[in-house]
Amino acid sequence: MGFLAFLIIPLLILGISGILFIYREVVRLMSRSAMKNKVVVITDAVSGLGKECSRVFHAAGARLVLCGKAWEKLEALHDALISVADPSVTFTPKLVFLDMGDINNIQAVGKEILDCYGCVDVLINNASMKIKGPAHSVTLELDKKIMDANYFGPITLIKAILPHMISRRTGQIVLVNTIQGKLGVPFRAAYAASKHAIQGFFDCLRAEVEEFDVFVSTISPTFIRSYHVQPQPGNWEASIWKFFFRKLSYGVHPVEVAEEVLRTVSRRKQEVFMANPIPKAALYVRTFLPELFFAVVATGVKEKHFAEEEK
Ligand SMILES: NC(=O)c1ccc[n+]([C@@H]2O[C@H](COP(=O)([O-])OP(=O)(O)OC[C@H]3O[C@@H](n4cnc5c(N)ncnc54)[C@H](OP(=O)(O)O)[C@@H]3O)[C@@H](O)[C@H]2O)c1
């Protein structure tokens, strides 16, 4: 009996992981085919995650509008995408200069984006500015800059594009947020506040636009791991191992987040948390046992004297 269990349990685990893996691959293929010809806008397409999203949506046959504030990086991304893609199944991306902090100009950029293909099917709000430092050390000017880049900028762009989606009775607006849009952690006050604000905006918007067949999605990873380790496509053994490794390790890989953005868009998911059990549990503790949550986050806090912008 013991010997049989010793044999059957690993086989069962192997079988279930195989089925799970095949299921993921089927969903991935279906998600890709759903993106063919769709006009997809990605803000800050040159960030670590933005690049991966651009690659995934471009390969899926979407008509991309890539936005960013570093023109040379946008051009390099454009060249990299077209150099590896099959031109018979992909479209050459269009590039639009967009600085999320330049609020007065965003309405005009929205028009430029709409003019690229005459409509927008999917708007992916990926741009965001990060900062860390004790709240009292961050100047009010910097607080406002963060709110402009992470809240007022994105909502200005949304307000420029949303009326067109409503009049066409179709569209999807996606927010790449962070778990800090739901949980406050020390030394991230400005960033977390801006992420809470945009999360609140999206949660309200979702219900408002549903009747017009416009869908609203939020994706919140905890921590995105190094951009350098890439999975090797086609290596099933390695992929199954990586699948389990990622589940166990802290943080998600940008390729995994980009694939999740694609799945979220094609399946019109409303809210996704990409987190391991501990950060997920923290969300429940924050809701049901707030004193415990506050005590835990206060533990080990060491005050830093100078706020510094993250690169
Ligand atoms: N990295 C993580 O661990 C993590 C975790 C959870 C959620 N997220 C979310 O994932 C998204 C992408 O983050 P990421 O880690 O890929 O970014 P990243 O690689 O850290 O790069 C930050 C990007 O933000 C751009 N940026 C800063 N201010 C801007 C502005 N005013 N207008 C336009 N772009 C601006 C920077 O452009 P320049 O280089 O030209 O300044 C840079 O491309 C963000 O929404 C972030 O909140 C990230």
The ligand as a Gaussian input file, in Angstrom:
#p B3LYP/6-31G(d) Opt

LIG

0 1
 N        8.346000      47.143000     -10.768000
 C        7.547000      46.612000      -9.849000
 O        7.980000      45.898000      -8.950000
 C        6.050000      46.877000      -9.910000
 C        5.229000      46.251000      -8.958000
 C        3.866000      46.456000      -9.033000
 C        3.332000      47.258000      -9.990000
 N        4.143000      47.871000     -10.899000
 C        3.519000      48.739000     -11.892000
 O        3.873000      48.316000     -13.183000
 C        3.861000      49.449000     -14.069000
 C        5.133000      49.456000     -14.868000
 O        6.212000      49.571000     -13.963000
 P        7.692000      49.145000     -14.354000
 O        8.307000      48.510000     -13.143000
 O        7.682000      48.396000     -15.630000
 O        8.386000      50.552000     -14.603000
 P        9.973000      50.807000     -14.583000
 O       10.677000      49.795000     -15.413000
 O       10.408000      50.972000     -13.154000
 O       10.113000      52.189000     -15.313000
 C        9.488000      53.357000     -14.833000
 C        9.021000      54.051000     -16.055000
 O        8.170000      55.152000     -15.718000
 C        8.432000      56.164000     -16.686000
 N        7.889000      57.450000     -16.257000
 C        8.181000      58.133000     -15.137000
 N        7.497000      59.293000     -15.116000
 C        6.749000      59.321000     -16.254000
 C        5.854000      60.251000     -16.837000
 N        5.594000      61.420000     -16.231000
 N        5.272000      59.982000     -18.043000
 C        5.546000      58.825000     -18.685000
 N        6.391000      57.895000     -18.200000
 C        6.998000      58.145000     -17.007000
 C        9.942000      56.115000     -16.810000
 O       10.387000      56.780000     -17.965000
 P       11.905000      57.397000     -17.977000
 O       12.839000      56.254000     -17.800000
 O       11.999000      58.037000     -19.325000
 O       11.950000      58.381000     -16.836000
 C       10.163000      54.595000     -16.920000
 O       10.009000      54.136000     -18.237000
 C        3.653000      50.684000     -13.197000
 O        2.327000      51.119000     -13.268000
 C        3.969000      50.178000     -11.790000
 O        3.226000      50.879000     -10.815000
 C        5.500000      47.705000     -10.892000

